[in-house]
Amino acid sequence: MSDTTDTRDGRADDPLRGTPIAAIELPDDIVGIGASELAYLLSRHDSAASRTSGDFLLSDPRIAQEGALIGGASSLVSRGWLTLDEDGNRQTRSYAALIEYVTGKAYRWSRIGFVGADGGDVEYVALLESDTVTALMQPRQLASWFVRLGEPDVDRAALVTGMMKERFAVDAGAAVILQVRTADGDRTLAVRPQGDGYEALRDVSGPGTGTGGIVDEAGLLDEVARLYGEVAAA
């Protein structure tokens, strides 16, 4: 990927344009990335997509100290994920190239928040989708992230619904808040077990808000699929 960064007046070329992403083998395992590394990758682009990615991933390179960004670049170099050519231009490689691409070119962002029965701190997973790469990202200690990269034809509704059901199997009193953002705005769905089914409420903005009701497993899949503009498979 080129080191040229976007400018809002469009005088510089999009650094992602022409990226030979198809030549990069998509890994199927999980990789870790640190806060400074992520901030550096986000700093390579100034676009609506990269800013939304930074918002969802709690990382804003615009306010990061220069030393932190240099540290992120240095760490990526040490891992072989960032190289410099003879002219000093920086090129991301391997996992870094894929993470840079999906954060800079994402068109849809999902936050799957898990709230325990005791109402304690919310844990969450972020799903970023671009035309070529998807990234399922979970925050870890010291602002690090675990990332699972994949291809764009993932069954989003089945993936997200599966994560919900896994949490409910561990904590039957838990609730899940699903937020899906696109250029058209945000859509939300709040879900919790209810009897033999689930209470699924759309467009929840606070206690006592939202519309919907009790659904079975198929109905839950339909509700999640609706947020992605999809029809669940029968």
GUKOLTOR-653649 format. One record per atom (N, C-alpha, C): chain; z, x, y. Coordinates in pm, 1 decimal, m for minus. Layout:
REM GUKOLTOR-653649
PT  mifi         z         x         y
PT     A         Z         X         Y
...
//
This chain:
REM GUKOLTOR-653649
PT  mifi         z         x         y
PT     A       0.0      83.3    m118.7
PT     A       0.0       0.0       0.0
PT     A       0.0      87.6     124.7
PT     A     m66.6      42.0     227.8
PT     A     m74.5     120.0     349.8
PT     A      56.6     117.3     423.9
PT     A      80.5     219.5     507.9
PT     A     201.7     225.3     587.9
PT     A     183.7     157.7     722.5
PT     A      61.5     109.0     751.3
PT     A      36.1      41.8     877.7
PT     A     112.9     m88.9     881.3
PT     A     182.6    m118.2     990.3
PT     A     261.5    m240.6     999.6
PT     A     191.9    m343.1    1087.0
PT     A     219.8    m470.1    1057.6
PT     A     164.3    m578.6    1136.6
PT     A     219.9    m575.2    1277.7
PT     A     142.8    m619.9    1373.7
PT     A     193.4    m648.7    1507.3
PT     A     159.8    m792.3    1536.4
PT     A     243.0    m856.9    1617.4
PT     A     225.7    m999.5    1640.2
PT     A      96.6   m1030.5    1714.6
PT     A      45.4    m934.7    1792.9
PT     A     m77.8    m963.1    1864.6
PT     A    m200.9    m935.5    1779.5
PT     A    m179.7    m893.6    1653.0
PT     A    m289.1    m879.3    1560.0
PT     A    m371.8    m753.8    1577.5
PT     A    m326.1    m657.0    1658.8
PT     A    m406.6    m537.9    1681.5
PT     A    m411.0    m446.4    1560.7
PT     A    m309.9    m455.5    1473.1
PT     A    m309.9    m371.7    1353.2
PT     A    m349.9    m454.6    1232.7
PT     A    m412.9    m390.9    1137.6
PT     A    m452.2    m460.4    1015.7
PT     A    m332.1    m496.8     932.6
PT     A    m344.4    m604.2     856.6
PT     A    m241.0    m642.7     761.9
PT     A    m231.3    m533.7     655.3
PT     A    m114.6    m470.5     639.0
PT     A    m103.2    m360.7     542.4
PT     A    m116.9    m406.2     398.4
PT     A    m108.4    m537.8     374.6
PT     A    m122.4    m586.8     238.0
PT     A    m267.3    m619.8     204.5
PT     A    m352.9    m621.6     303.5
PT     A    m492.0    m658.7     279.2
PT     A    m559.7    m554.9     189.6
PT     A    m621.5    m602.2      83.4
PT     A    m694.2    m512.0      m3.9
PT     A    m606.6    m436.5    m101.5
PT     A    m477.6    m469.3    m107.5
PT     A    m389.6    m400.7    m200.7
PT     A    m435.6    m424.1    m344.0
PT     A    m457.2    m318.8    m421.3
PT     A    m505.1    m335.8    m560.3
PT     A    m392.5    m378.4    m652.5
PT     A    m333.6    m495.5    m623.4
PT     A    m215.9    m539.8    m696.1
PT     A    m246.9    m563.0    m843.6
PT     A    m372.8    m599.0    m874.0
PT     A    m408.6    m625.0   m1013.7
PT     A    m402.9    m498.4   m1098.3
PT     A    m406.7    m383.6   m1033.0
PT     A    m404.9    m257.5   m1106.7
PT     A    m263.8    m215.7   m1145.0
PT     A    m162.9    m288.8   m1092.5
PT     A     m23.3    m254.6   m1119.3
PT     A      26.8    m340.9   m1234.4
PT     A      75.2    m279.3   m1337.8
PT     A     124.3    m353.8   m1453.5
PT     A     252.4    m427.3   m1417.4
PT     A     255.3    m557.0   m1441.2
PT     A     373.5    m636.2   m1409.5
PT     A     481.8    m612.8   m1514.6
PT     A     598.0    m565.7   m1474.9
PT     A     705.9    m543.8   m1571.4
PT     A     769.2    m675.3   m1611.9
PT     A     830.3    m680.0   m1729.1
PT     A     894.0    m802.8   m1775.7
PT     A    1045.1    m787.3   m1789.4
PT     A    1099.5    m677.7   m1735.1
PT     A    1243.7    m657.0   m1743.4
PT     A    1305.1    m665.0   m1604.0
PT     A    1432.5    m640.8   m1597.2
PT     A    1505.7    m650.7   m1471.0
PT     A    1521.7    m512.8   m1409.7
PT     A    1507.8    m505.7   m1279.6
PT     A    1523.8    m380.1   m1207.6
PT     A    1624.8    m400.5   m1095.6
PT     A    1699.1    m297.9   m1063.1
PT     A    1794.9    m304.8    m954.2
PT     A    1738.2    m242.1    m827.8
PT     A    1775.3    m298.1    m713.6
PT     A    1733.2    m241.6    m585.7
PT     A    1847.8    m253.4    m487.6
PT     A    1867.9    m148.6    m407.6
PT     A    1979.4    m145.3    m314.5
PT     A    1945.9    m209.2    m180.8
PT     A    2050.2    m234.2    m101.6
PT     A    2033.0    m302.0      26.6
PT     A    1943.8    m223.1     121.2
PT     A    1963.0     m92.4     129.8
PT     A    1881.9     m12.9     222.0
PT     A    1737.5      m3.1     173.6
PT     A    1718.1       0.5      42.8
PT     A    1581.7       2.1     m11.2
PT     A    1509.3    m127.5      22.1
PT     A    1577.2    m240.7       3.9
PT     A    1517.1    m369.3      34.1
PT     A    1487.4    m381.1     183.2
PT     A    1581.4    m337.8     266.9
PT     A    1559.9    m344.6     411.8
PT     A    1438.6    m261.6     452.3
PT     A    1422.9    m144.7     390.5
PT     A    1307.1     m61.9     423.4
PT     A    1176.8    m131.3     383.6
PT     A    1172.2    m188.9     264.9
PT     A    1050.3    m258.2     220.6
PT     A    1017.9    m375.4     312.9
PT     A    1120.1    m448.8     355.8
PT     A    1097.9    m560.2     447.4
PT     A    1050.9    m510.2     584.0
PT     A    1096.9    m391.9     624.2
PT     A    1061.9    m338.6     756.1
PT     A     915.6    m298.1     766.7
PT     A     848.3    m285.8     653.3
PT     A     708.4    m242.9     653.8
PT     A     612.9    m354.4     698.8
PT     A     666.9    m475.2     716.5
PT     A     584.0    m588.8     757.1
PT     A     657.6    m669.6     863.2
PT     A     582.9    m722.9     956.3
PT     A     638.4    m812.4    1057.0
PT     A     554.1    m938.7    1055.9
PT     A     592.6   m1030.4     970.6
PT     A     517.9   m1154.5     953.7
PT     A     616.6   m1267.4     930.4
PT     A     567.6   m1390.1     942.9
PT     A     653.8   m1505.6     916.7
PT     A     707.8   m1501.0     774.2
PT     A     623.4   m1460.1     679.9
PT     A     667.0   m1454.0     540.4
PT     A     776.6   m1351.2     520.5
PT     A     760.8   m1232.3     576.2
PT     A     862.0   m1128.2     556.6
PT     A     992.6   m1164.9     625.4
PT     A     983.6   m1232.3     741.0
PT     A    1107.2   m1271.6     809.3
PT     A    1181.6   m1379.5     731.1
PT     A    1107.2   m1474.3     672.2
PT     A    1172.1   m1575.3     588.7
PT     A    1232.3   m1511.2     464.6
PT     A    1162.4   m1415.7     404.6
PT     A    1216.8   m1344.1     288.9
PT     A    1346.9   m1274.8     326.6
PT     A    1349.3   m1210.0     443.6
PT     A    1471.4   m1145.2     488.6
PT     A    1585.4   m1243.6     507.8
PT     A    1553.3   m1362.5     558.7
PT     A    1654.4   m1466.2     577.2
PT     A    1712.3   m1509.2     443.1
PT     A    1626.5   m1533.9     346.0
PT     A    1671.5   m1578.7     214.8
PT     A    1748.7   m1469.2     141.5
PT     A    1713.0   m1344.0     166.7
PT     A    1776.3   m1232.0      95.9
PT     A    1885.1   m1165.7     179.4
PT     A    1921.4   m1229.9     291.0
PT     A    2031.4   m1180.9     375.3
PT     A    2008.3   m1036.6     419.4
PT     A    1884.8   m1006.4     455.4
PT     A    1850.0    m871.4     498.8
PT     A    1755.9    m880.6     617.9
PT     A    1798.2    m828.0     732.2
PT     A    1715.3    m831.5     852.0
PT     A    1691.3    m688.7     898.8
PT     A    1576.5    m630.1     862.9
PT     A    1551.5    m490.7     901.0
PT     A    1542.5    m469.7    1050.9
PT     A    1523.6    m577.6    1128.0
PT     A    1512.7    m563.6    1272.7
PT     A    1645.3    m523.5    1335.5
PT     A    1756.3    m549.8    1267.2
PT     A    1885.8    m511.4    1322.4
PT     A    1950.7    m399.9    1240.2
PT     A    1881.2    m351.8    1138.2
PT     A    1933.7    m241.7    1057.1
PT     A    1925.5    m111.7    1136.0
PT     A    2023.0     m26.2    1119.7
PT     A    2021.8     103.0    1186.1
PT     A    1912.7     190.2    1126.3
PT     A    1856.0     276.9    1210.1
PT     A    1747.4     363.8    1164.6
PT     A    1791.3     447.7    1045.1
PT     A    1916.4     492.3    1046.3
PT     A    1966.0     574.3     936.0
PT     A    1963.9     499.9     803.8
PT     A    1993.0     368.5     809.3
PT     A    1990.9     288.8     686.4
PT     A    1849.8     276.7     632.1
PT     A    1751.6     257.8     720.7
PT     A    1613.3     246.5     676.8
PT     A    1562.4     379.5     621.5
PT     A    1602.0     489.6     686.1
PT     A    1564.2     620.8     634.3
PT     A    1628.1     643.7     497.7
PT     A    1754.5     601.0     483.7
PT     A    1821.4     613.8     354.9
PT     A    1751.9     533.2     246.9
PT     A    1703.1     413.9     282.8
PT     A    1630.5     332.8     186.0
PT     A    1501.5     399.1     143.6
PT     A    1428.6     453.7     240.4
PT     A    1305.0     524.1     207.6
PT     A    1333.7     646.0     121.9
PT     A    1438.1     719.5     156.3
PT     A    1474.7     838.9      79.6
PT     A    1508.6     803.7     m64.3
PT     A    1583.1     693.5     m82.6
PT     A    1619.2     651.0    m217.0
PT     A    1495.9     613.7    m298.0
PT     A    1401.6     544.7    m234.0
PT     A    1278.3     507.3    m303.2
PT     A    1196.3     630.7    m341.8
PT     A    1193.7     730.6    m253.7
PT     A    1123.9     855.8    m285.6
PT     A    1185.7     920.5    m408.3
PT     A    1319.6     923.3    m413.1
PT     A    1387.6     988.7    m525.4
PT     A    1362.2     917.8    m657.4
PT     A    1329.9     789.1    m651.9
PT     A    1301.9     712.2    m772.5
PT     A    1152.9     713.7    m808.8
PT     A    1073.2     779.8    m725.9
PT     A     929.8     783.8    m750.3
PT     A     858.2     658.2    m708.1
PT     A     922.7     574.2    m628.1
PT     A     866.0     447.4    m586.5
PT     A     803.5     452.4    m448.3
PT     A     814.5     566.7    m381.2
PT     A     754.6     584.5    m249.5
PT     A     704.1     727.7    m241.2
PT     A     578.4     743.5    m202.3
PT     A     519.0     876.4    m191.9
PT     A     457.7     894.6     m53.9
PT     A     437.7    1019.6     m14.8
PT     A     373.3    1054.1     111.4
PT     A     248.4    1134.2      81.0
PT     A     136.1    1096.1     144.4
PT     A      14.3    1174.0     124.0
PT     A      10.5    1289.9     222.4
PT     A     m98.2    1363.8     224.0
PT     A    m108.0    1483.3     307.6
PT     A     m99.3    1450.9     456.3
PT     A    m134.3    1329.2     493.4
PT     A    m128.4    1288.0     633.8
PT     A       5.5    1225.4     670.7
PT     A      97.9    1221.1     574.5
PT     A     228.8    1163.4     600.8
PT     A     235.4    1013.2     585.7
PT     A     126.9     949.7     539.6
PT     A     128.1     805.4     518.2
PT     A     208.9     771.5     393.2
PT     A     288.2     667.2     401.5
PT     A     376.9     629.1     291.5
PT     A     311.7     521.7     205.5
PT     A     322.8     541.8      75.5
PT     A     265.7     447.8     m20.3
PT     A     373.7     405.7    m119.1
PT     A     396.8     275.2    m129.9
PT     A     492.9     227.6    m228.7
PT     A     427.6     222.5    m365.6
PT     A     509.5     242.3    m469.8
PT     A     461.4     246.9    m607.1
PT     A     547.7     157.3    m695.4
PT     A     496.0     127.4    m813.0
PT     A     571.9      64.5    m919.8
PT     A     643.3     m61.6    m870.9
PT     A     772.8     m74.3    m906.4
PT     A     849.8    m193.6    m871.3
PT     A     855.0    m215.1    m720.5
PT     A     866.9    m106.0    m644.3
PT     A     875.1    m118.8    m498.5
PT     A     749.9    m183.9    m442.4
PT     A     632.3    m148.6    m496.9
PT     A     507.3    m207.9    m450.3
PT     A     505.3    m357.9    m476.0
PT     A     555.6    m398.6    m590.7
PT     A     557.0    m540.3    m625.3
PT     A     657.5    m616.9    m539.7
PT     A     775.9    m558.7    m519.4
PT     A     876.4    m625.4    m436.8
PT     A     829.0    m633.8    m292.8
PT     A     766.3    m526.5    m243.5
PT     A     710.2    m529.5    m108.6
PT     A     605.8    m639.2     m95.9
PT     A     523.8    m652.4    m196.0
PT     A     417.2    m752.6    m191.1
PT     A     474.0    m894.0    m188.0
PT     A     563.9    m924.3    m280.1
PT     A     611.4   m1062.0    m290.1
PT     A     695.4   m1100.7    m168.5
PT     A     773.9   m1007.9    m112.3
PT     A     852.0   m1041.2       7.0
PT     A     763.6   m1053.4     130.2
PT     A     655.5    m977.2     135.5
PT     A     567.3    m981.1     250.8
PT     A     461.2   m1088.6     244.9
PT     A     434.1   m1141.1     125.5
PT     A     327.9   m1239.4     107.4
PT     A     376.7   m1371.4      47.4
PT     A     506.6   m1391.1      39.9
PT     A     558.8   m1513.9     m20.7
PT     A     512.0   m1636.8      57.0
PT     A     486.1   m1744.4     m15.4
PT     A     450.3   m1871.2      48.1
PT     A     554.0   m1979.9      18.4
PT     A     645.2   m1951.1     m76.3
PT     A     750.0   m2047.7    m107.6
PT     A     874.9   m1971.3    m150.4
PT     A     989.1   m2019.4    m100.9
PT     A    1117.2   m1956.1    m129.2
PT     A    1213.0   m2062.4    m182.6
PT     A    1285.6   m2030.0    m288.5
PT     A    1384.1   m2122.8    m344.1
PT     A    1519.6   m2053.8    m349.2
PT     A    1623.6   m2127.8    m315.7
PT     A    1759.8   m2079.0    m332.3
PT     A    1831.3   m2175.4    m425.1
PT     A    1876.1   m2125.2    m538.9
PT     A    1947.5   m2206.8    m636.7
PT     A    2094.1   m2169.3    m626.9
PT     A    2173.5   m2253.2    m562.3
PT     A    2314.7   m2224.4    m539.4
PT     A    2402.0   m2291.8    m643.0
PT     A    2496.2   m2216.1    m699.2
PT     A    2586.2   m2267.0    m802.5
PT     A    2727.6   m2277.2    m744.0
PT     A    2781.1   m2397.9    m744.2
PT     A    2915.6   m2422.1    m692.1
PT     A    3006.4   m2457.0    m808.4
PT     A    3115.0   m2382.2    m826.4
PT     A    3207.3   m2406.9    m935.6
PT     A    3286.9   m2534.2    m916.9
PT     A    3350.1   m2578.2   m1024.2
PT     A    3428.8   m2701.6   m1020.5
PT     A    3541.5   m2693.0    m919.5
PT     A    3592.0   m2569.4    m893.8
PT     A    3701.7   m2553.8    m798.9
PT     A    3653.1   m2545.8    m655.1
PT     A    3519.8   m2555.6    m635.3
PT     A    3464.9   m2552.1    m500.8
PT     A    3471.7   m2416.0    m436.2
PT     A    3482.6   m2311.1    m516.0
PT     A    3494.7   m2176.3    m462.9
PT     A    3364.0   m2124.7    m407.3
PT     A    3355.5   m1992.8    m395.9
PT     A    3236.8   m1930.1    m339.1
PT     A    3111.2   m1970.1    m415.5
PT     A    3005.3   m1987.6    m341.4
PT     A    2877.3   m2025.0    m400.6
PT     A    2803.3   m1899.3    m446.6
PT     A    2761.0   m1899.2    m572.0
PT     A    2672.1   m1795.3    m621.8
PT     A    2530.9   m1849.6    m615.6
PT     A    2435.1   m1762.0    m598.1
PT     A    2298.8   m1814.4    m592.3
PT     A    2197.6   m1713.8    m645.0
PT     A    2081.5   m1768.6    m675.9
PT     A    1965.7   m1691.4    m717.7
PT     A    1851.3   m1732.1    m626.7
PT     A    1769.9   m1635.2    m584.6
PT     A    1654.0   m1663.2    m500.3
PT     A    1525.7   m1645.0    m581.3
PT     A    1433.0   m1737.1    m564.2
PT     A    1302.1   m1727.8    m628.2
PT     A    1196.8   m1720.4    m518.9
PT     A    1122.1   m1609.7    m514.8
PT     A    1014.9   m1590.7    m417.9
PT     A     881.7   m1596.9    m490.8
PT     A     785.8   m1668.1    m432.0
PT     A     655.8   m1685.1    m496.1
PT     A     544.3   m1641.6    m402.2
PT     A     455.6   m1556.3    m450.8
PT     A     334.6   m1520.4    m378.4
PT     A     214.8   m1555.6    m466.0
PT     A      95.6   m1521.8    m419.1
PT     A     m23.8   m1557.7    m494.5
PT     A     m37.7   m1478.4    m623.2
PT     A      28.6   m1363.3    m630.8
PT     A       9.7   m1274.0    m745.4
PT     A     137.9   m1239.3    m818.6
PT     A     249.9   m1238.4    m748.0
PT     A     376.7   m1194.5    m805.2
PT     A     485.9   m1294.6    m771.0
PT     A     577.2   m1318.5    m863.9
PT     A     699.5   m1392.6    m835.3
PT     A     817.9   m1299.0    m857.2
PT     A     926.8   m1327.8    m787.6
PT     A    1047.2   m1246.0    m802.0
PT     A    1168.6   m1337.4    m809.5
PT     A    1245.1   m1324.6    m916.0
PT     A    1371.4   m1394.1    m930.4
PT     A    1479.6   m1292.3    m898.2
PT     A    1556.0   m1316.0    m791.1
PT     A    1646.0   m1214.8    m737.6
PT     A    1789.0   m1267.6    m731.4
PT     A    1882.5   m1188.4    m783.9
PT     A    2023.2   m1227.2    m786.1
PT     A    2105.0   m1119.9    m715.4
PT     A    2185.0   m1158.3    m613.5
PT     A    2267.0   m1058.6    m544.0
PT     A    2377.7   m1005.1    m634.6
PT     A    2403.8    m875.5    m620.6
PT     A    2507.4    m809.4    m699.9
PT     A    2604.1    m738.2    m605.9
PT     A    2686.1    m649.0    m659.7
PT     A    2786.5    m581.0    m579.9
PT     A    2722.4    m493.1    m472.4
PT     A    2795.6    m477.0    m360.2
PT     A    2755.3    m389.1    m250.5
PT     A    2615.1    m421.6    m199.3
PT     A    2583.6    m550.2    m193.4
PT     A    2457.0    m599.1    m138.0
PT     A    2334.5    m550.4    m215.0
PT     A    2354.5    m513.4    m340.6
PT     A    2240.4    m476.3    m424.3
PT     A    2182.7    m603.1    m487.8
PT     A    2066.3    m586.9    m551.8
PT     A    1998.3    m700.5    m611.9
PT     A    1948.2    m664.8    m750.1
PT     A    1953.9    m763.2    m839.8
PT     A    1883.0    m755.3    m965.9
PT     A    1755.4    m836.5    m949.5
PT     A    1642.6    m781.0    m990.1
PT     A    1513.4    m845.4    m968.6
PT     A    1438.5    m856.4   m1100.4
PT     A    1388.5    m974.6   m1129.0
PT     A    1297.6    m994.0   m1242.0
PT     A    1162.7   m1035.5   m1185.3
PT     A    1061.3    m954.7   m1209.9
PT     A     928.2    m978.6   m1157.4
PT     A     842.2   m1046.7   m1262.8
PT     A     752.9   m1132.1   m1217.4
PT     A     667.2   m1203.2   m1310.9
PT     A     536.7   m1243.5   m1247.3
PT     A     456.6   m1316.8   m1321.7
PT     A     326.9   m1363.3   m1274.4
PT     A     340.7   m1501.8   m1211.3
PT     A     242.5   m1543.2   m1129.8
PT     A     257.1   m1666.0   m1050.9
PT     A     243.1   m1795.9   m1129.0
PT     A     200.3   m1790.8   m1254.5
PT     A     180.4   m1915.1   m1329.4
PT     A     306.5   m1959.2   m1402.9
PT     A     423.1   m1912.6   m1359.4
PT     A     548.1   m1953.2   m1420.8
PT     A     569.5   m2103.5   m1400.9
PT     A     629.6   m2169.9   m1498.5
PT     A     663.7   m2311.7   m1487.9
PT     A     791.8   m2320.5   m1405.2
PT     A     776.1   m2341.1   m1275.4
PT     A     890.4   m2336.4   m1184.1
PT     A     994.5   m2442.3   m1217.3
PT     A     949.1   m2564.2   m1240.7
PT     A    1043.0   m2672.7   m1267.7
PT     A    1124.6   m2643.8   m1393.1
PT     A    1059.5   m2596.5   m1498.7
PT     A    1131.2   m2566.2   m1622.5
PT     A    1227.3   m2449.1   m1602.6
PT     A    1184.8   m2348.0   m1526.9
PT     A    1270.2   m2232.2   m1501.3
PT     A    1396.4   m2271.9   m1426.7
PT     A    1379.1   m2345.3   m1317.0
PT     A    1493.8   m2383.5   m1233.8
PT     A    1583.8   m2482.3   m1307.7
PT     A    1524.7   m2579.7   m1374.5
PT     A    1604.9   m2676.4   m1449.9
PT     A    1682.8   m2606.8   m1561.0
PT     A    1620.2   m2510.5   m1626.0
PT     A    1689.2   m2434.8   m1730.3
PT     A    1810.5   m2360.6   m1676.5
PT     A    1798.3   m2301.1   m1557.1
PT     A    1912.3   m2231.4   m1497.4
PT     A    2024.9   m2328.1   m1464.0
PT     A    1989.6   m2446.3   m1416.5
PT     A    2091.4   m2547.7   m1389.1
PT     A    2168.1   m2583.6   m1515.7
PT     A    2094.9   m2612.3   m1621.8
PT     A    2158.2   m2655.3   m1746.1
PT     A    2243.5   m2544.9   m1807.8
PT     A    2201.3   m2420.7   m1791.5
PT     A    2282.9   m2309.0   m1839.7
PT     A    2416.1   m2304.5   m1766.6
PT     A    2414.2   m2327.2   m1636.5
PT     A    2539.2   m2327.2   m1560.0
PT     A    2627.8   m2443.3   m1599.9
PT     A    2569.1   m2561.4   m1618.5
PT     A    2649.4   m2677.2   m1656.3
PT     A    2711.1   m2658.5   m1795.2
PT     A    2642.7   m2586.0   m1883.2
PT     A    2696.6   m2561.2   m2016.9
PT     A    2821.1   m2474.2   m2009.2
PT     A    2827.2   m2387.6   m1909.5
PT     A    2942.6   m2298.8   m1891.2
PT     A    3053.1   m2368.7   m1813.6
PT     A    3015.1   m2448.2   m1713.6
PT     A    3111.4   m2515.3   m1626.3
PT     A    3063.0   m2658.2   m1603.9
PT     A    3118.5   m2750.4   m1682.0
PT     A    3073.3   m2889.8   m1676.0
PT     A    3105.8   m2955.6   m1542.9
PT     A    3195.9   m2896.1   m1466.5
PT     A    3231.2   m2952.5   m1336.6
PT     A    3155.0   m2890.6   m1222.1
PT     A    3059.6   m2805.3   m1252.5
PT     A    2984.1   m2735.2   m1148.6
PT     A    2881.2   m2827.0   m1083.8
PT     A    2829.6   m2781.2    m971.6
PT     A    2719.9   m2848.9    m904.0
PT     A    2615.7   m2743.9    m865.9
PT     A    2493.8   m2788.6    m849.3
PT     A    2385.3   m2698.6    m809.9
PT     A    2315.9   m2756.4    m687.2
PT     A    2294.9   m2672.2    m587.9
PT     A    2218.5   m2710.8    m469.4
PT     A    2088.6   m2631.8    m471.8
PT     A    1977.4   m2702.1    m479.8
PT     A    1845.9   m2639.2    m481.3
PT     A    1778.9   m2660.4    m345.5
PT     A    1743.6   m2550.5    m280.7
PT     A    1673.5   m2554.5    m153.0
PT     A    1537.1   m2488.2    m171.4
PT     A    1431.9   m2559.1    m135.0
PT     A    1296.3   m2506.6    m146.9
PT     A    1233.0   m2506.8      m8.0
PT     A    1185.6   m2390.5      35.7
PT     A    1128.0   m2378.0     169.6
PT     A     981.0   m2338.9     160.4
PT     A     898.5   m2406.2     241.6
PT     A     758.4   m2370.3     261.0
PT     A     731.1   m2374.7     411.4
PT     A     607.6   m2353.8     450.0
PT     A     571.5   m2361.5     590.9
PT     A     594.1   m2501.6     647.6
PT     A     601.8   m2602.0     560.5
PT     A     622.9   m2740.2     603.9
PT     A     770.4   m2775.2     622.4
PT     A     859.8   m2683.8     589.0
PT     A    1001.8   m2710.5     604.9
PT     A    1079.2   m2698.3     474.7
PT     A    1204.0   m2745.0     478.4
PT     A    1293.2   m2735.1     363.9
PT     A    1308.2   m2869.5     293.4
PT     A    1323.6   m2861.3     161.3
PT     A    1357.9   m2978.1      81.3
PT     A    1474.9   m2939.3      m7.3
PT     A    1567.0   m3032.0     m29.1
PT     A    1687.0   m3000.7    m105.8
PT     A    1711.2   m3103.3    m215.7
PT     A    1784.0   m3057.7    m317.4
PT     A    1824.1   m3143.8    m428.0
PT     A    1961.9   m3097.7    m474.4
PT     A    2056.9   m3189.5    m478.1
PT     A    2191.6   m3160.8    m526.6
PT     A    2208.6   m3224.8    m663.3
PT     A    2256.3   m3147.1    m759.5
PT     A    2266.0   m3194.3    m897.8
PT     A    2403.3   m3162.4    m954.1
PT     A    2459.2   m3257.0   m1030.0
PT     A    2582.1   m3232.0   m1104.9
PT     A    2584.1   m3321.5   m1227.9
PT     A    2649.0   m3278.6   m1334.7
PT     A    2656.2   m3361.3   m1455.8
PT     A    2728.2   m3493.0   m1427.2
PT     A    2678.5   m3596.7   m1488.3
PT     A    2740.5   m3727.8   m1472.0
PT     A    2723.8   m3803.7   m1601.7
PT     A    2832.8   m3815.2   m1681.3
PT     A    2823.0   m3882.5   m1809.1
PT     A    2728.7   m3808.5   m1902.1
PT     A    2633.7   m3881.9   m1959.4
PT     A    2533.7   m3821.7   m2047.5
PT     A    2411.5   m3771.8   m1971.3
PT     A    2412.7   m3787.0   m1839.8
PT     A    2298.5   m3745.3   m1758.8
PT     A    2340.1   m3658.9   m1642.0
PT     A    2270.9   m3678.0   m1531.2
PT     A    2295.2   m3596.6   m1412.6
PT     A    2282.1   m3683.9   m1288.4
PT     A    2365.7   m3657.2   m1189.9
PT     A    2346.8   m3716.4   m1059.1
PT     A    2255.4   m3623.3    m980.2
PT     A    2142.8   m3674.1    m933.7
PT     A    2044.8   m3594.0    m860.2
PT     A    2017.3   m3661.7    m726.7
PT     A    2056.2   m3595.4    m617.3
PT     A    2041.5   m3651.4    m483.7
PT     A    1947.8   m3564.9    m400.8
PT     A    1845.4   m3626.7    m343.7
PT     A    1749.5   m3555.3    m260.1
PT     A    1796.7   m3550.8    m115.1
PT     A    1751.5   m3448.1     m44.5
PT     A    1771.2   m3434.3     100.6
PT     A    1918.4   m3447.5     140.0
PT     A    2002.0   m3374.3      70.6
PT     A    2145.1   m3373.8     101.6
PT     A    2170.2   m3281.1     219.5
PT     A    2239.8   m3330.2     320.5
PT     A    2273.2   m3249.1     437.3
PT     A    2423.5   m3239.7     459.0
PT     A    2501.3   m3304.9     372.7
PT     A    2645.7   m3303.2     384.8
PT     A    2705.9   m3409.2     294.6
PT     A    2839.7   m3418.6     291.8
PT     A    2905.8   m3518.5     207.4
PT     A    2857.6   m3660.2     238.9
PT     A    2827.9   m3735.8     134.4
PT     A    2787.5   m3874.8     152.6
PT     A    2643.2   m3894.3     192.7
PT     A    2563.7   m3787.4     192.6
PT     A    2423.2   m3799.8     230.6
PT     A    2334.5   m3781.4     108.5
PT     A    2208.0   m3811.4     123.6
PT     A    2112.5   m3793.7      15.4
PT     A    2077.3   m3925.8     m50.5
PT     A    1961.9   m3925.4    m116.8
PT     A    1916.1   m4044.0    m188.7
PT     A    1885.5   m4006.5    m332.7
PT     A    1902.0   m4101.8    m421.9
PT     A    1875.7   m4077.0    m562.7
PT     A    1978.1   m4147.3    m648.8
PT     A    2002.5   m4092.6    m768.0
PT     A    2095.8   m4156.9    m858.9
PT     A    2107.8   m4079.2    m987.5
PT     A    2142.7   m4151.1   m1093.0
PT     A    2164.3   m4089.1   m1223.5
PT     A    2030.2   m4079.0   m1298.4
PT     A    2005.8   m3961.4   m1354.9
PT     A    1882.3   m3939.6   m1430.5
PT     A    1917.4   m3873.5   m1563.4
PT     A    1825.5   m3886.5   m1660.1
PT     A    1843.0   m3815.3   m1786.5
PT     A    1775.8   m3678.4   m1775.0
PT     A    1763.9   m3605.2   m1886.2
PT     A    1708.0   m3470.1   m1879.7
PT     A    1563.7   m3471.3   m1830.7
PT     A    1484.5   m3566.4   m1879.0
PT     A    1346.1   m3575.9   m1833.8
PT     A    1339.5   m3610.0   m1685.6
PT     A    1430.3   m3697.4   m1643.0
PT     A    1433.7   m3735.0   m1502.3
PT     A    1473.7   m3618.8   m1413.5
PT     A    1564.9   m3534.1   m1462.5
PT     A    1604.8   m3416.9   m1385.0
PT     A    1486.3   m3321.9   m1367.4
PT     A    1411.2   m3300.7   m1474.2
PT     A    1292.8   m3215.4   m1465.5
PT     A    1192.9   m3272.3   m1364.8
PT     A    1177.0   m3403.4   m1362.8
PT     A    1086.9   m3467.6   m1267.4
PT     A    1133.8   m3445.5   m1124.2
PT     A    1265.4   m3457.5   m1101.5
PT     A    1319.2   m3440.3    m966.6
PT     A    1296.9   m3297.0    m916.8
PT     A    1319.7   m3200.6   m1003.1
PT     A    1297.9   m3060.4    m964.2
PT     A    1148.8   m3036.7    m939.4
PT     A    1063.3   m3087.6   m1027.8
PT     A     919.4   m3068.3   m1012.5
PT     A     869.4   m3128.4    m882.0
PT     A     930.4   m3237.5    m838.1
PT     A     886.9   m3301.9    m714.0
PT     A     902.9   m3208.3    m595.4
PT     A    1005.7   m3128.1    m594.7
PT     A    1027.3   m3035.2    m484.6
PT     A     918.8   m2928.6    m476.4
PT     A     853.5   m2904.2    m588.7
PT     A     746.8   m2804.7    m592.0
PT     A     608.4   m2869.1    m585.3
PT     A     605.0   m2998.6    m558.3
PT     A     478.3   m3067.0    m548.6
PT     A     405.8   m3074.0    m681.4
PT     A     482.8   m3076.3    m789.6
PT     A     424.7   m3075.4    m923.2
PT     A     466.5   m3199.8    m998.8
PT     A     396.1   m3227.2   m1105.2
PT     A     431.3   m3333.0   m1198.8
PT     A     477.2   m3267.4   m1327.5
PT     A     597.9   m3296.6   m1371.4
PT     A     651.3   m3234.7   m1491.8
PT     A     567.9   m3272.9   m1613.3
PT     A     553.8   m3178.5   m1704.4
PT     A     479.8   m3207.1   m1826.8
PT     A     553.0   m3310.7   m1908.2
PT     A     478.2   m3398.0   m1973.1
PT     A     539.4   m3504.1   m2053.3
PT     A     602.9   m3444.0   m2176.8
//
